[in-house]
Structure formats: structure tokens, C-alpha cells
Amino acid sequence: MTERDEIPVESLTSREVYKLLTSLVIPRPIAWVSTIDSAGVPNLAPHSFFSVVSSEPGIVQFTSTARKDSLRNIEETGEFVLNVATTELRDQVNLSATPFEHGISEFEKVGIAMEPSKTVKPPRVAQSPAVIECVLEQVLQMGNGYMTFGRVRHFAVNSDLFNERRHPIPGLLDPVSRLGANEWAGLGEIFAFDRLTVDEWNQTNN
């Protein structure tokens, strides 16, 4: 047996807990969130605590570990866009995480092109190959995290990403993810498994 380090949480600082969690829960997809404030200034920021919550209705969530501009803007306007962050756009994604003062647009500061959304006011990232337009469903605070739940209103996906079954092809989407510390990653090896039925399991294991 490999020796393990046993690490009681009570022996750690909050920063040490954060470092372990974000280094072990990997890879983490990036919610590249575009919002707009009440004055009409667009904002763009990456959040790597991000997942699907429900498909009926379509609900997604990302978590902000502080009350940042993304969260404040969403609470003010009730709308946001999730732009897929790709390996090609990784430099812009990283630069958009710079903690600029409130009221400064990352789109303008970093030089990221915008395009209008179809159903919400916040703009899309023009170069992102797929976007999800959302309206605010609920904000739930848990510890130092603010979980923002959004109801999906609209999808926009580059046409050349679909296969013949109208399923987006992961390798063509090419999303980038966060690992621990300052490490990032692309998809790497892609493999597929068919999920077995109970009958198939019994046939192969008897």
C-alpha cells in the first residue's frame, strides 16, 4: 500500500484548504461569464467552479468565492452569458481574470470582441465557439461561496462543431480547464464507454 498523508481539515488554514481542493478536484471547466452592470458597462470573468444542475429545465451554476463583479451584475440585471473558454482563447481568458476596478470592461481592456446576445442584454464573446444565455434563477450562499444558478434561455453553437447526430464534438470544441495552482489543461486523450444495462452486465459477468 502507498503511504498517505492524513490531513485533518482543522489543521489547515482556509488558504491551504483552497489549494488542496482546487488541486484535487480537477479538471474544472471554466465558466467564462459575461454580464452587464446597471450603467450598461459589460464585464467578463472566468469562474472555474462550474457545472450543470438540471436538464429539465436547463439550469447551470457557477460559484464565485467572493462578491465579485459578475455576481453583483447578475443580481442587478438578472442575466448572464456562459461563453465556452477554449485553448485557443486561453490567454484572453487568463487576462480577463485581472482584478480591474469596478466599472472597467474586460472586453475593452483585454481587447476581446463582443457580439450581441439573442435573448439577454449581456454580450457574447464573439470568438467563443459556443455560448449559453441565461437568466438568474437563484443565488445561494454556502460558506465563502456564492452559487449562482441560471436558467438556460438560448444556445448558440458554431455549426461546424456538430456531428451527424447534432452532438457537439469535444475535440473541435477544444475547451480549456483549470487544474491546481496556475496550471491549465486541454482535453487530452478522449475515450468513450457505453453504459451497460443490467441485462448486459449479467450476460458479461455470469
N, C-alpha and C positions, 0 to 999 in steps of 0.2 A: 504494500500500500504506500502511495505517495504521502509524504508528510504534509500536513496542512497547518497554516497559521490560523489559530482560533482568535477571532477579533470581536469581543463584546462591543456592542454599539455604545454603551455607556462610557467606554474608554476612549472614544473618539470625539474630536471636535466636529462641529457641523460641516466645516470645510472638508475634513477627512471623510466623512460620510458621503458628501457630494462626490469626491474624487473616486471613491470605490464604486458607488452606484453608476456613475457615468462611464466608468472603465469596464464594468461587468455587464451592464445592460446595453449590449451592442450587437449589431449596428443599429443606430437610431435614425429613422428617416427624418428629414428636415421639412418642417412646415415653413415655407418662405411666405410670410404673411404680409399682404398689402392692405393698408387701411387708409382712412382719411379722417382728419380731425374736423371739429365743428367749424373751423375757419376755412376749410377746403384744402388744407395742406396734406398731400399724400405722404405716407410713411411706409417703409419696407424693412422687415427684420426677420432673421431666421430664428426658429424655435425648434429644438431637437427633442422635445418631449411631445410626441405627436402620434395619433392613432385614429383608426376607425372605431366608432362606438356602435352604430346601428346601420343596417341597410334598408330597413323599412320602419320609419322613414330614414333617409340617408342622413346620418349625423356623424360628424367628425369632432375631434377635440385636440387642442394643443394646450400645453401648460407653460405659463410664464412664472418664473421663480422670483418675481417681484412685480410691482405695479408699474410696468413699462408702458411706453407709448402705444404699442399695439393694443394692449388691454384697455387703456384709457380711451383710445379712439373707438374701439368696438363698443364700449359701454356708452359712449356719447352718440354714436350713429347707428349701432345695431347691425353693422355689415362688415364683411371682410372677404378677402380672396386668398386661397391657398394656391401658390404657384409652385410647380414641381421644380426643385433645385437639381440641376444636372451637373455632371462632372465638367462639362464644357463651361458652365457658368460659375464654377466653384470660387474663382477669385472675386467675382462680384457679390456672391452670397456672403463670403467672409467679410468683405469690406462693408457690406450693409449692416453688419453687426457692430460697427463702430458706435460708441455711445455719444452720438451727436446731441446737442441741446434740443429740447422740445421745440417744435416748430420748424425744424430743418428737415427737408425732404431728402431721404437717402437716394431716391431716384435721381434727383438733380445733382446731389453731391458726388455720388459714385459714377454717374453717367449711365444709368440704366433706362432704356427706352420703355415708355408706357404705351398701353393701348386701352381703349375704353372697355369696360365690362358690359355684359348684356343685361344683367338683372340687378346689379348693385352699383353704388357710386364709386367705391374704391377702384382704382385702375388695376389692370393686369400687368405683369411683366411680359413685354412683347416677345422676348426671346424664349420664354419658358414654353416647352412643348405641350404642356397640359396644365389646365387651371381648374379650380373648383370654387365657384362663387357661393357664398354662404351668408345666412342671416343668423344673428345671435339667438341661441336657444336658452342658454343659462351660463352663468359664471359661478363656479363652486370653489371656495377656498378650502384648502386642506394643508395644514402646516404652512410652509412658506410658498406653497404653490397655488396659483390661480388657474383652475381648469376652465378653459373657455370652450363651450360646446356650440357648434354651429350646425344649423340645418342646411343641407345642400339644396341650392336653388337651380344650379346650372353647371354643366361640364363643357369645357372646350378643349378638344384634343386634336393635335396635328393629324391630318388624315393618313399620312404615311406611317403612322405608328401602329395601325391596326393590322391584324392578320385576317384571314378569310372568315373567321368566326366573330369578327368585330371585337376581338380581345386585344388590348394594348400589349405590344411585345416588349418585355422588360429590357432586353439588350438595346433596343432602339430608344426607349425612354431614357435609359442610362442615368438613373438618379444617383446623387451623391448622398452619403450618410456621415453622421458623426460617430466617432469612437471615443476613446478617453483622451484626456489632456487636449492637445491641439491636433490630434490625429483625425484624418478623414479617410473615406474609402469609397470606391465604386462598387459595383455589384460583385465582381469576381466571378468564380465559376457558378453557372446556373444548371441545376438539375431538377428533374421532375419525378414525382411519385404519384401513382394512382392510389386513392384511398380505398381500402378493401371493405366490402360488405362483410357481415358476419358469416354468411354462407361461403364466401370466398376464403375467409380466414379458416373456417372449418375444413374446407377442401384442401388447403395447403398445409395444414398443421395436424392432420389426422393420418 
